[in-house]
Amino acid sequence: MLALKAGIEWANTANEDVNIWSDSESSLQALKSFNVKRKITQEAQMILLKNARIRLGWVKAHIGCNDIADILVKEATTDGIPARLPFPKRFLKKQLLELSLSCSQAEWDNGETSRWVYSIIPKISNKQLHWSRECIQFATGHGPFNSYLNDPVSTLQTTADVGK
């Protein structure tokens, strides 16, 4: 895995497509796995996730003397079949959720609308808030209030006053 990570780091600096071949099937499987505990593997996964120009492939382990190994390595660099290592769906979903929440939080922090709601809910989350219907109506100003039902100008004034 150390050699693979070193190759991945080198390939990440190249401005071209790079094929990396390994005879370590267990290391390649670990890079495909979602439940990885080893930091070295996680770091290699993150580089691969960010750089689609790096492709990994497996070659049969060299059996016999080193001359055969050298021949296999040379063949792998020229004749090998590229193999794409897609990440598990749940890993990609988790990454997309984190990115989405991060972008939403940045917009919420820098926004200009609903600042009085921001003082109540400053952090974006995908977890459900267990508020009663009445609390939601009071906090948002949307409900069976005369000011909301009849006069939109006073609704804006009322909701702005709530944040003070």
N, C-alpha and C positions, 0 to 999 in steps of 0.2 A: 504494500500500500504506500510505503514511503517513496518508492521509485515512481509509482503511478502519480502520486501527488506532485512530485518534483516535475514530472513530465507535463502534467496539467498546468502547473504554474508557469512553466516555460512557454507552453502553447498559448496561454492567455496573453502573453506579451506579443505574440506574432500577429501580424495583420493579414493573415490568410487562413484558409481552412487547414486544419491539422488532424491527421489520423494517428492515434496512439494505439499500439498493439501490445497486448500483455498475454502471458501464458498463465496468469494467476486468475483463474475463474472465480475463486472465492472473493478476491478483491473487487472484481468487476460486479459480482452479485451484491457485495456490500454497498457499492456506489449506487446501485439501483434501489436499495432498500430504504424504507421510510424510517424504521426504528433503528437508528444508528446511534450508538453511545460514544464511540471513539471520536475524539476531536479531529484527528487527522482526516478521517473519512468525511466528517461533516464539512470541514473546510474545503476539501476537494469537491464535494457535492455543490457547495455554494458557487464555486468558480464555474463548474459545468452548467449550473442553472443560469448564470449570467452570460455565458459565452456559448452560443449555439454553433460556433465554428469549430469547436473541439469535438471530435468523434472518437469513441473507444471501440476496440475490437478485440476478440479473443483469438489466439493462435494455440495450436496444440503444444503441450509442453515438450521440450526437447528430450528425447530419449536417446541414450548412447553417449557418444563423445561430443566435444565442443564443436568440432567441424560441422556436425549435423545441425547443432544449435545455430551456428553462424549462417548456414544456408537457409534455415527456416526464418531467421530474423530478416535476412535480405529479401526473401520471397514475401514476407509479410508487409514489408514497406512498399513493395511494388505491386503485388498481385492479390493482396488481401481483400476481403469483402467487408466494406464498412458496416458497422453495426451501431445503430442508434440506441442509446439507453434512455428511454423515456422515464420520467419520474412517476411514481404512483399518483393516481388521481387525487387522493386525499392530501398528499403533500402539496400539490399544485393548488388545490382549493384553499389550503391553509395559508399559503404564500399570497394568493390573490385577496383573501379576506384581510390579512394584515396590511397589505398595500392599500386596499380600499378604505379601511378604517383610518389609516394614517393620512391619506389624502382628504378624507372627509373631516378629520380633526383639524387639519391645517386650514381648510376652508371655513370651518366653524370658528376657529380661533381668530381668523383675520376678517371675518364677515362684518357687515354693517347692519344687517337686519336682525330682528329678534334678540337684541342685546339683553333685554330683561329676562328672556328665557335662558340665555347663556349663564346668567348669575345663578339660576336654579340647577341647570344641567350643563356644566362646563366641559364634560368629557363625553365624547362619542363612544357608543358601545353597541354591540349587537345583542346584548342581553336585555331581556324584557324588564321594564320597570313595572313594578306591581303597584300602580297608582289606581285609586278609585276613580270612577267616572267623574265624580264631583271635583276631585283634585285636579284632574286634567282640564276640566272646563274652567275652573278658577284660574289655573296657571296660564292657560292660553287665551282666556277671555272669550272663548267660543262656548256658548251655551244659551240657556233661556233667560238671558239678562236683557232688560229693556234697552240698555245702551247698545248691546250687540244686535238686537233684532230691529231697532228703529233708526239709529243714528250712527253711521259709520265713522263720523268725525269724533264723536265722544268715545267710541270704542277704542280708537287709537290713543286718545288722551288717557282713558282709563287703564289700558294695558301699559302705556308708558309710565304711568304713576305706580303701577305694581312693582316695577323694577327699582323704584327709588327707595 
